[in-house]
Amino acid sequence: MKALFKLLLLFIVIAVSLSASLYLALGLMVSSHASDPRKCDVIVVLGGDDGLRVRKGGELFKEGYARQILLTGIDSRYYRPSHPNWRERKLMAQGIPRDAITVDTWSETTWEEAENAAETMDRNGWKSAIVVSDPPHMLRLHKSWSKAFEGSRKQFILVPTNPEWWTALLWWQNRKSYQFVITEVKKNLFYSVMYY
């Protein structure tokens, strides 16, 4: 009986340890696949941000990583080409020429951003893209863009922003990063069932 109790206790300790390790590693998991930038044909700045992604995209453009920027996730109901939206204005304020900016008003989800960006790249003859988003978005982006580019010669790399609220190892200590990671885990599970 004592041997069985010790075995059960050992099993519980191992299970708790593995669960705790997995929980703590979620930040590393969802931010995996982030890369340093390299020269590409276009910088794709994903929607849903508060300006960090736009700023990063503008910096990469000015550093010469690409000569075109594609902004995604802009709501077609409110977009007027003659009146640049705040994301376009922010880029132009950084010195990016307006004719270097393409706007995608069709995408509402990460999956649609990947598919529509692939089509836009085909139309423009672009073969490679830097995709800019926040660090905890990287795992889902990698899966979505890999699927959207499957069977083509197009390439992408994922370049993260540098938000002050993000630390991959201590993601659970900051409310914003905690919410982002938990949401990303749920979305990754959903995308795995629906798209991959």
SERO-4910 file (N, C-alpha, C, O; in steps of 0.05 Angstrom, whole numbers):
BEGIN
 pado doro    nc1    nc2    nc3   cac1   cac2   cac3    cc1    cc2    cc3    oc1    oc2    oc3
  Met    A     17    -24      0      0      0      0     17     25      0     11     45    -14
  Lys    A     39     25     16     57     48     17     70     53    -11     73     76    -19
  Ala    A     77     32    -24     89     34    -51     70     47    -71     78     64    -87
  Leu    A     45     39    -70     24     50    -87     20     80    -81     17     96    -99
  Phe    A     20     87    -55     16    115    -47     40    131    -58     36    153    -68
  Lys    A     64    121    -55     88    136    -64     87    139    -95     94    160   -105
  Leu    A     79    118   -109     77    120   -138     56    140   -146     60    156   -165
  Leu    A     33    141   -133     12    160   -138     22    189   -133     17    207   -148
  Leu    A     36    192   -111     47    218   -103     67    227   -124     67    251   -132
  Leu    A     84    210   -133    104    216   -154     90    224   -180     98    243   -193
  Phe    A     69    209   -187     54    216   -211     41    244   -209     42    259   -228
  Ile    A     30    251   -186     18    277   -182     39    299   -184     35    320   -197
  Val    A     62    295   -172     84    315   -172     93    319   -201     97    342   -210
  Ile    A     97    297   -216    105    299   -244     84    314   -261     90    331   -277
  Ala    A     59    307   -257     37    319   -272     35    349   -266     32    365   -285
  Val    A     38    357   -241     37    385   -233     61    400   -245     58    422   -255
  Ser    A     84    388   -244    108    400   -254    106    404   -284    113    426   -295
  Leu    A     97    384   -299     94    387   -328     73    408   -335     77    423   -353
  Ser    A     51    408   -320     30    428   -325     40    456   -320     35    474   -336
  Ala    A     55    460   -298     66    486   -292     86    495   -314     87    518   -322
  Ser    A    103    476   -322    123    482   -343    109    490   -369    117    509   -382
  Leu    A     89    475   -377     74    481   -401     61    509   -399     62    524   -418
  Tyr    A     49    514   -377     36    540   -373     56    563   -375     51    583   -389
  Leu    A     79    560   -362     99    581   -363    111    584   -391    120    606   -399
  Ala    A    112    562   -407    123    563   -433    104    573   -455    112    576   -478
  Leu    A     79    579   -448     60    588   -468     70    614   -482     65    617   -506
  Gly    A     82    632   -467     92    656   -480    113    651   -501    113    664   -522
  Leu    A    131    632   -495    151    625   -514    138    611   -538    146    615   -561
  Met    A    119    594   -533    106    579   -554     92    598   -574     96    595   -599
  Val    A     75    616   -564     60    633   -583     77    654   -597     69    664   -618
  Ser    A    100    660   -586    118    680   -599    140    667   -615    157    681   -626
  Ser    A    139    641   -618    159    627   -634    155    635   -664    134    645   -671
  His    A    175    631   -679    176    637   -708    182    666   -714    181    674   -737
  Ala    A    187    683   -694    195    710   -699    224    710   -711    240    694   -703
  Ser    A    229    729   -729    255    730   -743    265    758   -744    251    778   -739
  Asp    A    291    761   -749    302    787   -756    294    793   -784    291    775   -800
  Pro    A    292    819   -791    284    826   -818    306    821   -838    330    820   -832
  Arg    A    297    816   -863    316    815   -886    301    827   -910    277    829   -909
  Lys    A    316    834   -930    304    848   -953    282    831   -966    286    807   -971
  Cys    A    260    843   -971    237    830   -984    224    850  -1004    233    873  -1005
  Asp    A    204    841  -1018    190    858  -1037    170    877  -1023    165    899  -1033
  Val    A    157    867  -1002    136    883   -989    137    878   -959    144    857   -949
  Ile    A    129    899   -944    124    897   -915     94    896   -911     80    915   -918
  Val    A     84    875   -899     55    872   -894     51    879   -864     60    865   -846
  Val    A     37    901   -860     31    910   -832      3    902   -826    -17    912   -837
  Leu    A      0    883   -808    -26    872   -801    -43    891   -785    -32    908   -770
  Gly    A    -69    889   -788    -88    906   -774    -92    898   -745    -79    879   -735
  Gly    A   -108    913   -731   -115    907   -704    -96    917   -683    -94    907   -661
  Asp    A    -81    938   -691    -61    948   -672    -67    977   -663    -85    989   -673
  Asp    A    -51    986   -644    -55   1013   -634    -33   1032   -645    -30   1054   -635
  Gly    A    -18   1023   -665      2   1040   -677     30   1028   -676     48   1036   -692
  Leu    A     35   1008   -659     61    996   -657     69    982   -683     92    984   -692
  Arg    A     50    968   -696     56    953   -720     62    973   -743     80    968   -759
  Val    A     46    994   -744     51   1014   -765     78   1027   -762     93   1031   -781
  Arg    A     85   1034   -737    111   1046   -732    134   1027   -740    153   1035   -753
  Lys    A    131   1001   -733    152    982   -740    154    979   -770    176    978   -781
  Gly    A    131    977   -784    131    975   -813    145    999   -826    161    996   -845
  Gly    A    139   1023   -816    152   1047   -826    182   1047   -821    198   1055   -839
  Glu    A    191   1038   -798    219   1036   -792    233   1017   -811    255   1023   -821
  Leu    A    221    994   -816    233    974   -834    234    985   -862    254    980   -876
  Phe    A    214   1000   -871    214   1013   -897    238   1032   -899    253   1032   -918
  Lys    A    240   1049   -879    261   1070   -879    289   1058   -878    309   1070   -887
  Glu    A    291   1034   -866    317   1020   -864    323   1005   -890    344    992   -892
  Gly    A    305   1006   -909    310    994   -935    304    964   -938    314    951   -957
  Tyr    A    287    954   -921    280    925   -922    260    919   -944    259    896   -953
  Ala    A    245    939   -953    226    935   -976    219    962   -986    224    983   -973
  Arg    A    208    963  -1011    201    988  -1023    170    992  -1024    161   1012  -1035
  Gln    A    156    973  -1013    126    974  -1013    116    966   -986    128    949   -972
  Ile    A     93    978   -978     80    970   -953     51    963   -960     37    977   -974
  Leu    A     42    941   -949     14    933   -951      1    934   -924     10    920   -905
  Leu    A    -19    951   -921    -34    953   -895    -58    936   -897    -74    939   -916
  Thr    A    -62    918   -878    -86    901   -879   -104    908   -855    -97    923   -837
  Gly    A   -128    897   -857   -147    900   -835   -160    927   -833   -168    936   -811
  Ile    A   -162    941   -855   -175    967   -855   -204    963   -864   -209    952   -886
  Asp    A   -223    972   -849   -251    967   -853   -261    983   -878   -259   1007   -879
  Ser    A   -271    968   -898   -280    980   -923   -303    999   -920   -307   1017   -936
  Arg    A   -319    995   -898   -342   1013   -894   -334   1041   -888   -349   1060   -893
  Tyr    A   -310   1045   -877   -302   1072   -869   -278   1082   -885   -269   1105   -881
  Tyr    A   -268   1066   -904   -244   1074   -919   -251   1090   -944   -268   1081   -959
  Arg    A   -239   1112   -947   -241   1129   -972   -213   1134   -982   -197   1147   -969
  Pro    A   -207   1124  -1006   -180   1128  -1017   -171   1157  -1018   -147   1162  -1015
  Ser    A   -189   1175  -1021   -182   1203  -1022   -176   1215   -995   -165   1237   -993
  His    A   -183   1200   -974   -178   1209   -946   -163   1187   -932   -175   1169   -921
  Pro    A   -136   1189   -931   -121   1168   -918   -130   1163   -889   -135   1183   -874
  Asn    A   -131   1138   -881   -139   1132   -853   -115   1137   -835    -93   1144   -845
  Trp    A   -118   1134   -809    -97   1142   -790    -72   1125   -794    -50   1136   -789
  Arg    A    -74   1101   -803    -51   1084   -807    -34   1094   -830    -10   1096   -829
  Glu    A    -48   1101   -852    -34   1113   -875    -21   1139   -867      2   1145   -874
  Arg    A    -36   1156   -853    -25   1182   -845      0   1179   -827     19   1194   -829
  Lys    A     -1   1159   -809     22   1154   -792     46   1146   -808     69   1155   -802
  Leu    A     42   1129   -828     65   1122   -845     75   1146   -861    100   1150   -863
  Met    A     57   1162   -872     66   1185   -887     80   1205   -869     99   1219   -878
  Ala    A     72   1207   -844     86   1224   -825    114   1215   -820    131   1231   -812
  Gln    A    119   1189   -824    146   1178   -821    163   1182   -846    186   1174   -847
  Gly    A    151   1194   -867    165   1199   -891    161   1177   -913    176   1177   -932
  Ile    A    141   1160   -909    136   1139   -929    118   1152   -951     97   1163   -945
  Pro    A    126   1150   -977    110   1161   -998     83   1147  -1000     81   1122   -997
  Arg    A     63   1162  -1006     36   1150  -1008     34   1129  -1030     20   1109  -1026
  Asp    A     49   1132  -1052     48   1112  -1073     63   1086  -1066     62   1067  -1082
  Ala    A     76   1086  -1043     89   1061  -1034     70   1045  -1016     78   1023  -1007
  Ile    A     46   1056  -1010     28   1043   -992      4   1031  -1007    -10   1046  -1021
  Thr    A     -1   1006  -1003    -25    992  -1014    -43    985   -990    -33    978   -969
  Val    A    -69    988   -994    -88    983   -972   -106    959   -979   -118    958  -1000
  Asp    A   -108    941   -960   -126    918   -962   -150    924   -944   -148    925   -920
  Thr    A   -173    927   -957   -198    932   -942   -216    908   -941   -239    910   -933
  Trp    A   -206    884   -949   -223    861   -951   -220    842   -928   -238    826   -922
  Ser    A   -197    843   -914   -191    824   -893   -201    831   -866   -198    854   -857
  Glu    A   -214    812   -853   -225    816   -826   -212    797   -806   -214    802   -782
  Thr    A   -199    776   -815   -186    757   -797   -157    753   -805   -149    761   -827
  Thr    A   -142    740   -788   -114    734   -794   -113    716   -818    -95    720   -836
  Trp    A   -131    696   -820   -131    678   -843   -136    694   -869   -122    689   -889
  Glu    A   -156    712   -869   -161    728   -893   -138    746   -899   -132    751   -923
  Glu    A   -125    757   -879   -101    774   -885    -80    758   -900    -69    769   -919
  Ala    A    -75    734   -892    -55    717   -906    -64    711   -934    -48    714   -953
  Glu    A    -89    702   -938    -98    695   -965    -99    719   -983    -90    717  -1006
  Asn    A   -110    741   -973   -112    765   -990    -85    777   -996    -80    788  -1018
  Ala    A    -66    776   -977    -39    786   -982    -26    769  -1003    -12    780  -1020
  Ala    A    -30    743  -1003    -18    725  -1023    -28    733  -1051    -13    734  -1070
  Glu    A    -54    739  -1053    -66    747  -1079    -55    774  -1087    -49    778  -1111
  Thr    A    -53    793  -1068    -42    819  -1075    -13    817  -1084     -5    831  -1103
  Met    A      2    799  -1071     30    795  -1079     31    784  -1108     48    792  -1124
  Asp    A     13    765  -1114     13    754  -1142      7    776  -1162     20    778  -1182
  Arg    A    -13    793  -1156    -21    815  -1175      2    834  -1179      5    845  -1201
  Asn    A     19    839  -1159     40    858  -1161     67    846  -1167     87    861  -1170
  Gly    A     68    820  -1170     94    807  -1176    113    806  -1152    137    803  -1156
  Trp    A    102    809  -1128    119    808  -1104    123    779  -1096    104    763  -1095
  Lys    A    148    771  -1091    154    743  -1084    160    739  -1055    159    716  -1045
  Ser    A    165    761  -1040    173    757  -1012    161    779   -995    158    802  -1004
  Ala    A    155    773   -970    142    792   -952    153    790   -924    159    769   -914
  Ile    A    155    814   -912    159    816   -883    132    820   -871    117    838   -880
  Val    A    124    804   -852     98    807   -840    102    817   -811    116    805   -795
  Val    A     90    840   -805     94    854   -780     70    850   -762     47    857   -770
  Ser    A     74    841   -738     53    839   -718     66    838   -690     90    840   -687
  Asp    A     49    834   -670     59    833   -642     70    805   -636     61    786   -647
  Pro    A     89    803   -617    102    778   -612     84    754   -607     89    732   -618
  Pro    A     63    756   -590     47    733   -585     29    724   -608     15    704   -605
  His    A     30    738   -630     15    731   -654     30    712   -673     18    702   -692
  Met    A     56    708   -667     74    695   -687     66    666   -694     68    658   -717
  Leu    A     59    650   -674     53    622   -680     30    619   -699     31    604   -719
  Arg    A      8    633   -694    -15    632   -712     -9    643   -739    -19    633   -759
  Leu    A      7    665   -740     15    676   -766     31    656   -782     26    652   -806
  His    A     49    643   -768     66    623   -783     49    601   -795     53    594   -818
  Lys    A     29    591   -780     12    571   -791     -5    581   -814     -8    568   -835
  Ser    A    -17    605   -810    -35    616   -830    -20    623   -856    -29    616   -878
  Trp    A      2    636   -854     17    644   -878     30    620   -892     31    620   -916
  Ser    A     39    601   -877     50    576   -889     28    563   -906     33    553   -928
  Lys    A      4    561   -895    -18    549   -910    -26    566   -934    -30    554   -956
  Ala    A    -27    592   -931    -35    610   -954    -14    609   -976    -21    612   -999
  Phe    A     12    605   -969     33    605   -989     40    577   -999     57    573  -1016
  Glu    A     26    557   -988     31    529   -995     29    525  -1025      9    533  -1038
  Gly    A     49    512  -1037     49    506  -1065     58    529  -1083     58    526  -1107
  Ser    A     66    551  -1071     76    574  -1087    105    578  -1080    117    565  -1063
  Arg    A    118    596  -1095    146    602  -1090    149    627  -1073    171    636  -1068
  Lys    A    126    638  -1064    127    662  -1047    139    654  -1019    135    632  -1010
  Gln    A    152    674  -1007    164    670   -981    156    692   -962    149    714   -971
  Phe    A    157    686   -936    151    707   -916    169    703   -892    178    681   -887
  Ile    A    173    724   -878    186    723   -852    169    740   -832    156    759   -840
  Leu    A    168    732   -808    152    745   -787    171    762   -770    190    752   -758
  Val    A    165    788   -769    181    807   -753    162    819   -732    142    832   -739
  Pro    A    169    816   -707    152    826   -686    157    855   -679    179    866   -683
  Thr    A    137    867   -668    140    894   -656    155    890   -629    160    867   -621
  Asn    A    160    912   -615    174    910   -589    157    924   -568    166    945   -557
  Pro    A    134    913   -561    117    926   -541    130    925   -513    142    905   -505
  Glu    A    126    946   -498    137    947   -471    123    927   -452    134    920   -431
  Trp    A    100    918   -460     84    900   -442     92    871   -447     82    853   -432
  Trp    A    110    865   -466    115    837   -473    142    826   -462    163    838   -466
  Thr    A    140    804   -448    163    788   -440    155    759   -442    137    750   -428
  Ala    A    167    744   -461    158    717   -467    159    699   -442    141    682   -438
  Leu    A    179    702   -425    181    685   -402    163    693   -379    156    676   -363
  Leu    A    156    718   -378    140    728   -355    113    739   -365    102    758   -354
  Trp    A    103    727   -387     78    737   -399     55    739   -380     38    756   -383
  Trp    A     54    722   -361     31    720   -342     31    742   -321     12    745   -306
  Gln    A     53    757   -320     55    779   -299     43    805   -309     38    823   -292
  Asn    A     38    808   -335     27    832   -346     -1    826   -356     -5    807   -371
  Arg    A    -21    843   -349    -49    837   -356    -53    836   -386    -66    818   -396
  Lys    A    -41    855   -401    -44    856   -430    -32    831   -443    -44    818   -460
  Ser    A     -7    824   -435      5    800   -447     -9    775   -439    -12    756   -455
  Tyr    A    -19    774   -414    -35    751   -405    -59    747   -423    -65    725   -432
  Gln    A    -74    769   -427    -98    767   -444    -92    758   -472   -105    742   -484
  Phe    A    -70    770   -483    -61    764   -510    -54    735   -513    -63    721   -532
  Val    A    -39    724   -494    -30    696   -496    -53    677   -493    -56    658   -509
  Ile    A    -71    682   -474    -94    664   -471   -112    665   -496   -121    644   -505
  Thr    A   -116    688   -507   -132    691   -531   -118    676   -554   -132    663   -570
  Glu    A    -92    679   -557    -77    666   -578    -79    636   -576    -81    622   -596
  Val    A    -77    625   -552    -79    596   -548   -106    587   -558   -108    567   -573
  Lys    A   -127    601   -551   -154    594   -560   -157    596   -591   -168    578   -604
  Lys    A   -146    618   -602   -148    621   -631   -131    600   -646   -140    591   -667
  Asn    A   -108    593   -635    -92    572   -648   -107    546   -649   -106    531   -669
  Leu    A   -121    539   -627   -137    515   -627   -160    516   -647   -165    497   -662
  Phe    A   -173    539   -648   -195    543   -668   -185    541   -696   -197    527   -713
  Tyr    A   -162    555   -702   -151    554   -729   -142    526   -737   -145    519   -760
  Ser    A   -132    511   -718   -123    484   -723   -146    467   -733   -143    449   -750
  Val    A   -169    471   -722   -193    456   -730   -205    466   -756   -213    451   -773
  Met    A   -205    493   -759   -219    505   -782   -203    507   -808   -213    504   -830
  Tyr    A   -177    513   -805   -161    520   -829   -138    502   -836   -130    500   -859
  Tyr    A   -126    489   -816   -101    475   -822   -105    446   -828    -86    431   -833
***
